[in-house]
Amino acid sequence: MTPKPFTLINAVADVITGNAEYIDKAGQDARLATCKVCSFHRVATNTCGDCHCWLPGKTKFLKSSCPQPTWQT
């Protein structure tokens, strides 16, 4: 069975319950660097044009993944 995607609701629930897992700073920086050269990156808002997430938040959660085949959990 394919696992359900990690969503904003999952992230908020994990933060509230104390179960959030964060990637290290180097990992987050690598994810952000990948996003910044992607054609879906919206520079003005630092969001993704595909999933519409705010990238500094999305890239810090260990369970997050990109809807494009650029970086995964």
RAJODA-V682095 format. One line per field, one symbol per residue. ss: DSSP state (H for helix, E for strand, - for the rest). psi: psi as a letter, one per 40 degrees, with the letter a starting at -180 (. if undefined). A space follows every 50 residues. Layout:
BEGIN
ss: ???
psi: ???
END
This chain:
BEGIN
ss: -------HHHHHHHHHH----E--HHHHHHHHHHHH----EE----EE-- ---EHHHH--E------------
psi: hhiiihidddddddddeeehhiiidddddddddddeeieehhddefihed eeihddddeehdeiihdifdii.
END
